[in-house]
Amino acid sequence: MSTQHYEISRILPDAMQTGESPLWQPQEGALYWVDIPAKTVHRWHAASGAHSSWLMSSDAACIALAARGGLIVALRTGFVHLDTTSGAITEIASVPYDTSRVRCNDGKCDAKGRFWVGTMYEPRDQQLGEMLCLERGKVRTVWSGGMTVANGLVFSDDHSLLYHADTTSHTIRRFPLDFEAGTVDVAQMSVLKTFSSDKQNNYGGRPDGAALDVDGNYWCAMFEGGRILCLSPSGEILRDIALPVRCPTMLAFGGDDLRTLYITSASHGRSASELAQYPWSGCVLALRVDVAGKFEPSYLD
């Protein structure tokens, strides 16, 4: 396992409530992300440091690049297109769930331009989360159940696997993917890694958002663990990087060479003592790593 030293910085001093879904836009040289409860999409331009934001109509859960420009934003209430030049917001599709108990959470585009988004069942007492897919302006349910808080969604390079974490059960899973059809074989699910849920002993956090590097390794933010992990395709821990925040939420590779790791984090609902111990909580962090990530596909209308 790697024991390298990493220089970690904040890209902005501003703290998010629940920063999520960092996304690198290579043509702009900019990082986008959301603050879920603040209902806000953010942009930071790496070269100039310029920071912009857009207020949404409901919780902004995750984002994807749009092939026509701008972003696709998964809100609690549905999917919209955000024109990041004019600020115009256009509705695309509503969501097929009870928005008083469920919201969109983590999501990614696949190489066919479909935007996959897992949901979060907010009472967290049953596995009633779902995996949705926005395809050419229409939403379908890929599968239901087996998850409470959907996270860690990535696709393997050969399009044969969908990786997915259920944060509540502390488990990262792999599902066979029918890439052409846009379906998964839930019955053939296998476990990549399960983490301890014993908060009194050997607790290192639970898996949240993730990204793949060019070698096919799975990088995962460990919420309440104060670290990010890099896992091999067999689940071996290759890197364990300590962070100056206790609750990292998701990560993305960016920069001109895709070797800068950007990490969002949360401050919302954390104790005063924790925020005093981790004053960067809620900030977006950056660090350089020795492996490159991959460009994220765009959503196709």
Secondary structure, 3 states (H helix, E strand, C coil): CECCCCCEEECCCCCCCEEEEEEEECCCCEEEEEECCCCEEEEEECCCCCEEEEECCCCEEEEEEECCCCEEEEECCEEEEECCCCCCEEEEEECCCCCCCEEEEEEEECCCCCEEEEEEECCCCCCCCEEEEEECCEEEEEEECCCCEEEEEEECCCCCEEEEEEHHHCEEEEEEEECCCCEECHHHCEEEEECCCCCCCCCCCEEEEEEEECCCCEEEEEECCCEEEEECCCCCEEEEEECCCCCEEEEEEECCCCCEEEEEEECCCCCHHHHHHCCCCCCCEEEECCCCECCCCCECC
